[in-house]
Amino acid sequence: MQDLKVTLIQTELYWENPIANLAMLEEKIAQIEEETDLIVLPEMFSTAFSMNTTLAEPMNLTTFKWMKQQAAQTKAVILGSVMIREGEKVFNRMIWMQPDGQFQTYDKRHLFRMGNEHSHYEGGNKRLIATLKGWNICPLICYDLRFPVWSRNVAQEYDLLIYVANWPAARAYPWKSLLVARAIENQSYVVGVNRVGKDGNDYAFSGDSAVLNFKGEYLFEKSNEEAMVTITLSKEDLNTFRTQFPAYLDADKFEILD
């Protein structure tokens, strides 16, 4: 039962400027002083949350190769979402990039209607459960947080639930509340990584990135400023809690329909 070290990077993002964002994030990643297993970046970390899909890249181009390089150099998994184009379709795609160059992906299922995301991107229909050091990890994206059925930890299939986001400060209370709810109801660690600053539409972001344990208790939270922190998660503590309080055994059965 190995511990897992997770690094959160809460940062401002340059509007629709992949070159500037990759350079900035590379510098921040280089400043991580301790060993880590997983580095989590915000949603659309190369562009910020934009509907300008002309910026979308095919897989295996600049941002993908950058993630591959960063994972190899840090010997840690790099996780974040980017605009990806496949033919005529564009996805808000999470990329799980391993140090050995192997990768997995998750396409955001719940597209933010109020930002017109559903008119520019294709939604995904399959969750990702990735494995790292004996941990099962489910990475989701921003608006997915509002949908508990999609986030549900069926039969304890994951140990850590991660949300990457561009979640505006105007809705900070739901962000904070739902992160706590997801941790409690799923008996899982939860990590939320959001951005700070203002975007090109003049929306403000307060960050509020957080790490919560399986009881919904905060292990870390930071608001309104850039931050980078590495938190150690205990698998032994998680397993002990689940054994002593196995609420998941009484969970309702359900099926998700497309």
C-alpha positions as CSV (number, residue, x, y, z in Angstrom):
1,M,0.0,0.0,0.0
2,Q,2.2,2.8,-1.3
3,D,1.5,6.5,-0.6
4,L,0.9,8.7,-3.6
5,K,2.4,12.1,-4.0
6,V,0.3,14.6,-6.1
7,T,1.4,18.0,-7.2
8,L,-1.2,20.7,-7.9
9,I,-0.3,23.7,-10.1
10,Q,-2.8,26.6,-9.7
11,T,-1.8,29.3,-12.1
12,E,-2.9,32.1,-14.3
13,L,-3.1,31.3,-18.0
14,Y,-2.2,33.3,-21.1
15,W,-5.3,33.7,-23.2
16,E,-5.2,31.6,-26.4
17,N,-1.4,31.5,-26.3
18,P,-0.1,27.9,-26.2
19,I,3.6,28.9,-26.6
20,A,3.5,31.2,-23.6
21,N,1.5,28.8,-21.5
22,L,3.8,25.8,-22.2
23,A,6.9,27.9,-21.4
24,M,5.4,29.2,-18.2
25,L,4.3,25.8,-17.0
26,E,7.6,24.2,-17.9
27,E,9.3,26.8,-15.7
28,K,6.9,26.0,-12.8
29,I,7.3,22.2,-13.2
30,A,11.1,22.7,-13.1
31,Q,10.7,24.4,-9.7
32,I,9.1,21.3,-8.1
33,E,11.6,20.5,-5.4
34,E,10.5,17.1,-4.1
35,E,9.8,13.9,-5.8
36,T,6.2,13.5,-7.0
37,D,4.2,10.8,-8.8
38,L,1.5,12.9,-10.5
39,I,1.5,16.6,-11.6
40,V,-2.0,18.0,-12.2
41,L,-2.5,21.1,-14.5
42,P,-5.8,23.1,-15.0
43,E,-8.4,22.5,-17.7
44,M,-7.3,23.7,-21.2
45,F,-3.9,24.6,-19.7
46,S,-2.4,25.5,-23.1
47,T,-5.1,28.0,-24.2
48,A,-7.4,28.7,-21.2
49,F,-11.1,27.9,-21.6
50,S,-11.7,29.1,-25.2
51,M,-14.2,28.4,-27.9
52,N,-11.7,29.3,-30.5
53,T,-11.2,25.8,-31.8
54,T,-8.8,26.9,-34.6
55,L,-6.3,26.5,-31.8
56,A,-7.1,22.8,-31.5
57,E,-4.1,20.4,-32.2
58,P,-4.2,16.9,-33.5
59,M,-2.8,14.3,-31.1
60,N,1.0,13.9,-31.3
61,L,1.7,17.5,-32.0
62,T,3.2,20.3,-29.9
63,T,1.3,20.1,-26.6
64,F,1.2,16.3,-26.6
65,K,4.9,16.1,-27.3
66,W,5.5,18.7,-24.5
67,M,3.6,16.6,-22.1
68,K,5.6,13.6,-23.1
69,Q,8.9,15.4,-22.5
70,Q,7.8,16.8,-19.2
71,A,6.7,13.4,-17.9
72,A,10.0,11.8,-19.0
73,Q,12.0,14.6,-17.3
74,T,10.1,14.6,-14.0
75,K,9.5,10.8,-14.0
76,A,5.9,11.7,-13.0
77,V,2.6,11.4,-14.7
78,I,1.5,14.7,-16.3
79,L,-2.3,15.3,-16.3
80,G,-4.4,18.1,-17.9
81,S,-6.9,18.8,-20.6
82,V,-6.3,20.4,-24.0
83,M,-8.1,21.1,-27.3
84,I,-7.7,18.1,-29.6
85,R,-8.9,17.9,-33.1
86,E,-9.8,14.6,-34.8
87,G,-11.0,15.2,-38.3
88,E,-13.9,17.6,-38.2
89,K,-14.5,17.1,-34.4
90,V,-12.8,18.9,-31.5
91,F,-12.6,17.5,-28.0
92,N,-11.8,18.9,-24.6
93,R,-9.5,16.0,-23.9
94,M,-7.8,15.0,-20.7
95,I,-4.4,13.4,-21.4
96,W,-2.8,11.1,-18.8
97,M,0.9,11.1,-19.9
98,Q,3.2,8.6,-18.2
99,P,7.0,8.9,-17.9
100,D,7.5,6.0,-20.3
101,G,5.5,7.8,-23.1
102,Q,2.4,5.6,-22.7
103,F,-0.8,7.6,-22.4
104,Q,-4.5,7.4,-21.9
105,T,-7.3,9.9,-22.6
106,Y,-10.7,11.0,-21.4
107,D,-13.0,13.3,-23.4
108,K,-15.1,15.7,-21.3
109,R,-18.6,14.4,-21.2
110,H,-20.6,17.3,-19.7
111,L,-20.0,20.3,-22.0
112,F,-20.7,23.7,-20.4
113,R,-23.8,24.8,-22.1
114,M,-23.8,28.3,-20.5
115,G,-20.4,28.9,-22.2
116,N,-21.6,27.4,-25.5
117,E,-19.0,24.6,-25.2
118,H,-21.5,22.1,-26.5
119,S,-21.6,24.0,-29.9
120,H,-17.9,23.8,-30.4
121,Y,-16.8,20.4,-28.9
122,E,-17.9,16.8,-29.0
123,G,-18.7,15.1,-25.7
124,G,-17.2,11.9,-24.5
125,N,-19.0,8.8,-23.4
126,K,-16.5,6.8,-21.5
127,R,-14.7,7.4,-18.2
128,L,-11.0,6.7,-17.6
129,I,-9.7,4.8,-14.6
130,A,-5.9,5.0,-14.7
131,T,-3.6,3.1,-12.4
132,L,-0.5,4.5,-10.7
133,K,1.5,2.9,-7.8
134,G,-1.4,0.6,-7.0
135,W,-3.9,3.5,-7.0
136,N,-6.9,3.6,-9.2
137,I,-7.5,7.2,-10.4
138,C,-10.5,8.8,-12.2
139,P,-9.8,12.1,-13.9
140,L,-12.7,14.3,-14.9
141,I,-13.1,17.9,-16.2
142,C,-14.7,21.0,-14.7
143,Y,-18.5,20.9,-15.4
144,D,-18.4,17.1,-14.8
145,L,-18.3,18.0,-11.1
146,R,-22.0,19.0,-11.1
147,F,-23.1,15.5,-12.2
148,P,-22.8,13.0,-9.3
149,V,-24.0,9.9,-11.3
150,W,-21.1,10.3,-13.8
151,S,-18.7,10.8,-10.9
152,R,-20.0,7.8,-8.8
153,N,-17.5,5.4,-7.4
154,V,-19.2,2.2,-8.5
155,A,-17.9,-0.8,-6.4
156,Q,-15.0,1.3,-5.2
157,E,-13.4,1.2,-8.7
158,Y,-11.2,4.3,-7.9
159,D,-9.3,5.6,-4.9
160,L,-8.7,9.2,-6.2
161,L,-11.1,11.4,-8.1
162,I,-9.5,14.4,-9.9
163,Y,-11.2,17.5,-11.4
164,V,-9.3,19.9,-13.6
165,A,-11.1,23.2,-14.2
166,N,-11.5,26.7,-15.4
167,W,-14.2,27.4,-12.8
168,P,-15.1,31.1,-12.4
169,A,-15.0,32.9,-9.0
170,A,-18.6,33.8,-9.3
171,R,-19.5,30.1,-8.7
172,A,-16.8,29.4,-6.1
173,Y,-19.3,28.2,-3.5
174,P,-20.7,25.4,-5.7
175,W,-17.1,24.3,-6.6
176,K,-16.0,24.1,-3.0
177,S,-19.3,22.4,-1.8
178,L,-19.4,19.8,-4.6
179,L,-15.7,18.8,-4.1
180,V,-16.6,18.0,-0.5
181,A,-19.7,16.2,-1.5
182,R,-17.9,14.0,-4.1
183,A,-15.3,13.0,-1.5
184,I,-17.9,12.0,1.1
185,E,-20.3,10.2,-1.2
186,N,-17.6,8.3,-3.0
187,Q,-15.4,7.5,0.0
188,S,-12.4,8.7,-2.0
189,Y,-9.7,11.3,-2.0
190,V,-10.6,14.2,-4.2
191,V,-8.3,16.7,-5.9
192,G,-9.5,19.8,-7.7
193,V,-7.2,22.0,-9.7
194,N,-8.5,25.3,-10.9
195,R,-6.9,28.4,-12.4
196,V,-6.6,32.0,-11.1
197,G,-6.6,35.4,-12.8
198,K,-8.8,36.7,-15.6
199,D,-9.4,35.2,-19.0
200,G,-9.9,36.9,-22.4
201,N,-13.7,37.2,-21.7
202,D,-12.9,39.1,-18.5
203,Y,-14.1,36.3,-16.2
204,A,-12.3,36.1,-12.9
205,F,-11.1,32.9,-11.3
206,S,-10.3,32.4,-7.7
207,G,-8.6,29.0,-7.9
208,D,-9.8,27.3,-4.7
209,S,-7.7,24.3,-5.7
210,A,-8.0,21.7,-3.0
211,V,-7.2,18.2,-1.8
212,L,-9.8,16.4,0.3
213,N,-9.7,13.1,2.1
214,F,-12.3,10.4,2.0
215,K,-14.2,12.1,4.8
216,G,-14.5,15.4,2.9
217,E,-11.9,17.0,5.1
218,Y,-9.5,19.5,3.6
219,L,-5.8,18.5,3.4
220,F,-5.1,21.6,1.3
221,E,-6.9,24.6,-0.2
222,K,-5.6,27.9,-1.8
223,S,-7.6,30.8,-3.1
224,N,-6.9,33.9,-5.2
225,E,-3.2,33.4,-5.9
226,E,-0.9,31.2,-7.8
227,A,0.2,28.1,-5.9
228,M,2.1,24.9,-6.3
229,V,2.0,22.2,-3.6
230,T,2.8,18.5,-3.3
231,I,0.5,16.5,-1.0
232,T,1.0,12.9,0.1
233,L,-2.0,10.6,0.1
234,S,-2.2,7.5,2.3
235,K,-3.6,4.4,0.8
236,E,-3.5,2.7,4.2
237,D,-5.7,5.4,5.7
238,L,-8.1,5.1,2.9
239,N,-8.4,1.3,3.1
240,T,-8.8,1.4,6.9
241,F,-11.7,3.9,6.6
242,R,-13.5,1.9,3.9
243,T,-13.2,-1.2,6.0
244,Q,-14.5,0.4,9.2
245,F,-17.3,2.3,7.4
246,P,-18.3,0.4,4.3
247,A,-21.2,2.5,3.2
248,Y,-20.5,1.7,-0.4
249,L,-21.9,-1.8,0.2
250,D,-25.3,-0.3,0.4
251,A,-25.1,1.9,-2.7
252,D,-27.9,1.9,-5.2
253,K,-27.4,0.0,-8.5
254,F,-27.8,2.0,-11.7
255,E,-26.9,2.1,-15.3
256,I,-25.8,5.2,-17.3
257,L,-27.6,5.5,-20.6
258,D,-26.0,7.5,-23.5
